[in-house]
Amino acid sequence: MNPVRRFVRRPWRLAAEATALAVAAVVAFPLYWMVLSAFKPAGEIESDRPRPWTLTPTLDSFRRVFGQGEFGRYFLNSVVVAVAVVLASALIAFLAATAVTRFRFRMRTTLLIMFLVAQMVPVEALTIPLFFLMRDAGQLNTLWSLILPHIAFSLPFAIWMLRGFVKAVPEALEEAAYIDGASRARFLWQILFPLVLPGLVATSVFSFISTWNDFLFAKSFIISDISQSTLPMALLVFYKPDDPDWGGVMAASTVMTIPVLVFFVLVQRRLVSGLGGAVKD
């Protein structure tokens, strides 16, 4: 490469890297401040001169969090709801995406348009109708009142995304499998499913995050039975309008973030391939 051209191009590359680092720092700063506040003593948190460091870290906020008798139950409920939503939405979305991609039937285009329309409706606009629906079905104050709505809201996006992955699998591969004696069920689970697995992982990440961090449905549908509450509701234990425990809020938020980070670490490779695109012929 010409040394002059290399010298001209390098400043642009350095500028792009510097911009990326600046954006990453801005995005990561709230997370850093949350973790820092969780380890700060109460006096530093309530100080009118906050500092982005602490010389006297403490675990008092975490002790108060884990000292709450219901915190373990909240955590378990969140795990149950998130896992149920991820597994159910992934399975249903995979079957639905296969159906709308591989089969021709009436109203197929209309059905796909309805999926898009469902994505445009704000969750807040449907909370009250969903409350009455859950009340009439007798599911208020149960984990089902959280699982079912999240599955419904996760499916449109998951089906649309998986549709591209299923469509990218060559039909010649399906025909070859049938010629070799494979049944439709065998092709579906032993051939097609592994090929679209990166897409399933990508959609599962979004459904997991939205379910794990949900506060609106947990606050609206879990009214009297606190044993069915999830982790976001645990923040209310430490937030009181007259005397908020910000250290407890930040410590509980830090604990809530750990499972999300662990989930990302476990699926990061398949997530990158899933966001990168579908299978190519």
Legacy VTK file of the C-alpha trace (Angstrom):
# vtk DataFile Version 3.0
C-alpha trace
ASCII
DATASET POLYDATA
POINTS 281 float
0.000 0.000 0.000
1.196 3.501 -0.800
2.624 5.081 2.421
0.879 8.364 1.663
-2.531 6.710 1.286
-1.915 4.714 4.451
-1.129 7.908 6.351
-4.288 9.569 5.027
-6.561 6.665 5.877
-5.201 6.069 9.363
-6.565 9.288 10.950
-10.076 8.321 9.838
-9.658 4.915 11.406
-8.367 6.428 14.633
-11.302 8.851 14.666
-13.762 5.994 14.181
-12.173 3.986 17.007
-12.157 7.015 19.307
-15.824 7.666 18.536
-16.690 4.034 19.241
-14.852 4.173 22.580
-16.624 7.421 23.505
-20.023 5.961 22.706
-19.186 2.788 24.675
-18.130 4.911 27.658
-21.367 6.911 27.571
-23.435 3.717 27.370
-21.463 1.959 30.125
-21.355 4.912 32.546
-24.871 4.372 34.023
-23.980 0.718 34.639
-20.727 1.762 36.287
-22.541 4.313 38.470
-25.108 1.705 39.510
-22.429 -0.775 40.622
-20.415 2.003 42.294
-23.452 3.230 44.239
-24.166 -0.331 45.366
-20.754 -0.414 47.084
-20.784 3.154 48.422
-21.620 3.829 52.084
-24.864 5.673 52.736
-23.120 8.943 53.514
-21.434 9.106 50.101
-24.613 8.190 48.237
-26.573 10.984 49.923
-23.763 13.530 49.600
-24.473 16.707 47.633
-21.017 16.331 46.043
-21.054 12.909 44.398
-17.726 11.457 43.313
-17.180 8.815 40.596
-15.177 6.669 43.022
-15.176 5.506 46.629
-12.304 4.853 49.010
-14.460 3.010 51.546
-16.443 0.315 49.694
-18.957 -1.615 51.744
-21.324 -4.561 51.323
-24.018 -3.130 53.606
-26.421 -2.510 50.704
-26.079 -6.114 49.507
-26.627 -7.389 53.045
-29.898 -5.455 53.204
-30.934 -6.863 49.823
-30.217 -10.482 50.677
-31.604 -9.938 54.153
-35.069 -9.423 52.700
-36.992 -12.641 53.320
-38.832 -12.577 49.976
-35.872 -11.670 47.759
-34.992 -15.302 47.019
-38.584 -16.053 46.039
-38.686 -12.991 43.768
-35.512 -14.176 42.067
-36.888 -17.697 41.551
-40.156 -16.327 40.161
-38.241 -14.178 37.665
-36.216 -17.189 36.543
-39.346 -19.313 36.095
-41.154 -16.616 34.102
-38.148 -15.752 31.904
-37.267 -19.386 31.122
-40.893 -20.269 30.355
-41.272 -17.275 28.018
-37.978 -17.950 26.208
-38.666 -21.654 25.635
-42.342 -21.284 24.705
-41.863 -18.284 22.410
-38.873 -19.916 20.671
-40.783 -23.144 20.023
-43.957 -21.450 18.819
-42.051 -18.901 16.718
-40.011 -21.651 15.044
-43.093 -23.651 14.090
-45.006 -20.539 12.989
-42.096 -19.200 10.925
-41.758 -22.573 9.223
-45.475 -22.653 8.463
-45.676 -19.157 6.942
-42.503 -19.735 4.925
-42.840 -23.301 3.633
-46.606 -23.605 3.183
-49.047 -21.733 0.991
-52.437 -21.021 2.515
-55.136 -18.394 2.407
-54.685 -15.209 4.452
-50.951 -15.837 4.810
-49.997 -12.294 3.780
-52.710 -10.868 6.019
-51.352 -12.880 8.916
-47.849 -11.530 8.360
-49.186 -7.968 8.226
-51.006 -8.570 11.490
-47.694 -9.561 13.067
-46.268 -6.191 12.049
-49.309 -4.318 13.323
-49.020 -6.116 16.657
-45.463 -4.813 16.980
-46.671 -1.229 16.538
-49.170 -1.287 19.399
-47.670 0.108 22.642
-47.654 -2.287 25.560
-49.121 0.385 27.821
-52.210 0.645 25.620
-52.981 -3.054 26.148
-52.269 -3.290 29.860
-55.823 -2.473 30.984
-57.516 -4.863 28.501
-55.031 -7.554 29.520
-55.847 -6.905 33.176
-59.543 -7.570 32.591
-58.698 -10.603 30.459
-56.536 -12.085 33.209
-59.161 -11.260 35.803
-61.901 -13.007 33.837
-59.605 -15.999 33.283
-58.838 -16.175 36.999
-55.087 -15.739 36.453
-54.431 -12.578 38.480
-51.794 -13.009 41.199
-50.274 -15.977 39.364
-47.125 -16.338 37.293
-49.281 -17.239 34.299
-50.482 -13.631 34.174
-46.874 -12.673 33.431
-45.889 -15.599 31.214
-48.792 -15.498 28.747
-48.639 -11.764 27.854
-44.881 -11.861 27.387
-45.162 -14.852 25.079
-47.774 -12.995 23.037
-45.616 -9.860 22.771
-42.463 -11.823 21.921
-43.964 -13.854 19.087
-44.465 -11.215 16.331
-40.833 -10.105 16.344
-39.540 -13.666 16.707
-41.673 -14.981 13.829
-40.629 -12.174 11.498
-36.956 -12.657 12.284
-37.020 -16.460 12.028
-38.938 -16.263 8.768
-35.781 -14.963 7.095
-33.702 -17.805 8.489
-36.160 -20.472 7.408
-36.501 -18.907 3.964
-32.717 -18.905 3.531
-32.532 -22.689 3.937
-32.537 -24.057 0.357
-35.600 -26.036 -0.646
-33.213 -28.428 -2.405
-31.958 -29.450 1.022
-35.497 -30.313 2.085
-36.117 -32.274 -1.107
-32.855 -34.189 -0.672
-33.855 -35.101 2.874
-37.215 -36.440 1.678
-35.510 -38.461 -1.070
-33.235 -40.017 1.557
-36.312 -41.134 3.467
-36.541 -38.428 6.126
-40.017 -37.592 7.349
-41.240 -34.012 7.678
-40.829 -34.156 11.453
-37.269 -35.464 11.144
-36.333 -32.741 8.662
-37.916 -30.144 10.917
-36.052 -31.039 14.092
-32.819 -32.664 12.896
-32.002 -30.494 9.881
-33.955 -27.238 9.871
-33.871 -26.561 13.602
-30.029 -26.608 13.924
-29.711 -24.331 10.887
-32.016 -21.648 12.313
-30.734 -22.020 15.878
-28.664 -18.789 15.707
-31.841 -16.901 14.849
-33.643 -18.553 17.747
-30.875 -17.467 20.104
-31.047 -13.880 18.848
-34.815 -13.676 19.368
-34.519 -15.410 22.741
-32.159 -12.690 23.975
-34.733 -9.983 23.294
-37.574 -11.955 24.873
-35.424 -12.780 27.910
-34.434 -9.159 28.517
-37.960 -7.780 28.112
-39.356 -10.441 30.440
-36.614 -10.228 33.055
-36.842 -6.430 33.336
-40.624 -6.203 33.198
-42.167 -3.985 35.832
-45.435 -2.918 34.224
-47.120 -6.330 34.059
-45.721 -7.400 37.432
-47.138 -4.270 39.044
-50.492 -4.515 37.223
-51.270 -8.239 37.487
-49.697 -9.205 40.836
-51.900 -7.239 43.186
-52.205 -8.948 46.572
-50.094 -12.126 46.554
-46.526 -10.852 46.929
-45.205 -14.420 46.850
-45.826 -14.330 43.078
-43.872 -11.113 42.541
-40.702 -10.894 40.457
-37.364 -9.144 40.938
-38.350 -5.713 39.562
-40.969 -5.537 42.286
-38.229 -6.058 44.875
-36.984 -2.553 44.092
-40.140 -1.141 45.659
-39.080 -2.621 48.994
-36.146 -0.217 49.095
-37.786 2.763 47.431
-39.945 4.764 49.792
-41.064 8.274 48.810
-40.182 9.754 52.203
-36.936 7.832 52.802
-35.586 5.987 49.751
-32.774 3.504 50.294
-30.730 4.259 47.173
-27.988 1.897 48.199
-30.483 -0.951 48.412
-32.033 0.020 45.073
-28.636 0.024 43.353
-27.559 -3.240 44.988
-30.803 -4.961 43.966
-30.416 -3.577 40.428
-26.868 -4.929 40.294
-28.056 -8.378 41.340
-30.769 -8.198 38.674
-28.186 -7.381 36.008
-25.941 -10.388 36.725
-28.258 -13.063 35.198
-28.591 -10.964 32.024
-24.808 -10.742 31.702
-24.453 -14.478 32.315
-27.078 -15.180 29.668
-25.214 -12.979 27.176
-21.927 -14.759 27.889
-23.529 -18.155 27.322
-25.128 -17.264 23.986
-22.774 -14.587 22.640
-21.327 -16.701 19.817
-24.665 -17.817 18.465
-26.071 -14.336 19.051
-23.426 -12.757 16.796
-24.061 -15.281 14.040
-27.809 -14.864 14.466
-27.659 -11.087 14.130
-25.231 -11.406 11.249
-27.729 -13.075 8.973
-29.329 -16.302 7.982
-27.998 -19.425 6.329
-26.699 -18.936 2.805
-27.173 -21.336 -0.058
LINES 1 282
281 0 1 2 3 4 5 6 7 8 9 10 11 12 13 14 15 16 17 18 19 20 21 22 23 24 25 26 27 28 29 30 31 32 33 34 35 36 37 38 39 40 41 42 43 44 45 46 47 48 49 50 51 52 53 54 55 56 57 58 59 60 61 62 63 64 65 66 67 68 69 70 71 72 73 74 75 76 77 78 79 80 81 82 83 84 85 86 87 88 89 90 91 92 93 94 95 96 97 98 99 100 101 102 103 104 105 106 107 108 109 110 111 112 113 114 115 116 117 118 119 120 121 122 123 124 125 126 127 128 129 130 131 132 133 134 135 136 137 138 139 140 141 142 143 144 145 146 147 148 149 150 151 152 153 154 155 156 157 158 159 160 161 162 163 164 165 166 167 168 169 170 171 172 173 174 175 176 177 178 179 180 181 182 183 184 185 186 187 188 189 190 191 192 193 194 195 196 197 198 199 200 201 202 203 204 205 206 207 208 209 210 211 212 213 214 215 216 217 218 219 220 221 222 223 224 225 226 227 228 229 230 231 232 233 234 235 236 237 238 239 240 241 242 243 244 245 246 247 248 249 250 251 252 253 254 255 256 257 258 259 260 261 262 263 264 265 266 267 268 269 270 271 272 273 274 275 276 277 278 279 280
